[in-house]
Amino acid sequence: MAKKLIIILLPVVLYGSDFGYNFLKMPMLPSQAVFGPSLVATTQPASYTVNPSAIPEDREAVLSLNSYIDGIKYGQIAFATSGMGFHINFLNSGKIPRIDEEGVYQGDFQVNFINAGVSRVVSRPGGIPIGVQGNITVQQIYNDMSVGVTFAAGVNYTTTKFFMGRLNLGASIRNVGVEVKKFKNSGSVKMPIELQSGVYWEATPSFGIGAGLAYSIDYGPSFSLATSFNIQKYVVARVGFNSKGLNYRVGVGRDIISGMNFGLHLGPIKNVSIEYGYSPLGALGDAHRLEVIYNL
């Protein structure tokens, strides 16, 4: 239970009680964990959830499930078609014991988060797509609930040729919004606004390198580096590093997250691909992510 409470309360430990809704910044996809902010410069499945200008031309369905620390489960369902994208992100803490001030067990409670969003490409000046996104987020703890409304915007650009391959550039701003319903006896909170920019160089069809920068109003600046390379025709390995992982701590001088992330992509075979992601979280254990992609 201690691990679970640490993760649920981590936004307060790291950023102070003025900030909430940090669930919105959790990496829902294996590729999101590996690429970090450089994901905004890619066309990975469901990347439009972090950069709404990256909606694919073909119809695409994505289901991502994550096994996190101490039984916490979260994931994403996403669907894109005709220049629009839809997604639902969710998190469930599992059962958490309620203990009163005298140490007496008072039953169990759960923490739930859900975020529903719609993305759309609204303009293509000079062939460069610009996308927007609207979201509604609900946080539920025990028998209390809060609701927030946020917006995002993004842009991406691909060069026709860059050295041996091509260069993809992208940028987005996310989580701009307000809380419309507060928890009982709670003060106002700020949304975790985040700016992301990235570059991804596709040197060859089987090898690429990405780099990204992010700035969050509650965290500050961070950067990521990632690479993706084919092992076999239908097998792609990915390795990434995110500097944000070096600063998550519990206690004094104890890292929770190393900053390294690993991924493996299988497919597509008959329009279906599977992606796995692994993130070592130091003393608290590991996170495993599984994603299924179906191109309709």
Sequence and secondary structure as in RCSB ss.txt:
>XXXX:A:sequence
MAKKLIIILLPVVLYGSDFGYNFLKMPMLPSQAVFGPSLVATTQPASYTVNPSAIPEDREAVLSLNSYIDGIKYG
QIAFATSGMGFHINFLNSGKIPRIDEEGVYQGDFQVNFINAGVSRVVSRPGGIPIGVQGNITVQQIYNDMSVGVT
FAAGVNYTTTKFFMGRLNLGASIRNVGVEVKKFKNSGSVKMPIELQSGVYWEATPSFGIGAGLAYSIDYGPSFSL
ATSFNIQKYVVARVGFNSKGLNYRVGVGRDIISGMNFGLHLGPIKNVSIEYGYSPLGALGDAHRLEVIYNL
>XXXX:A:secstr
 HHHHHHHHHHHHHH TTB  GGGGS  SHHHHHHGGGGGGS  TTGGGTSTT   SS EEEEEEEE GGG EEE
EEEEEETTEEEEEEEEE   EEEE TTS EEEEE EEEEEEEEEEEEE GGG  EEEEEEEEEEEETTEEEEEEE
EEEEEEEE S BTTBEEEEEEEEEEEEEEEE  TT    B   EEEEEEEEEEETTEEEEEEEEEETTTEEEEEE
EEEEEEETTEEEEEEEEGGGGG BSSSS BS  SEEEEEEEEEETTEEEEEEEEE GGG EEEEEEEEEE 
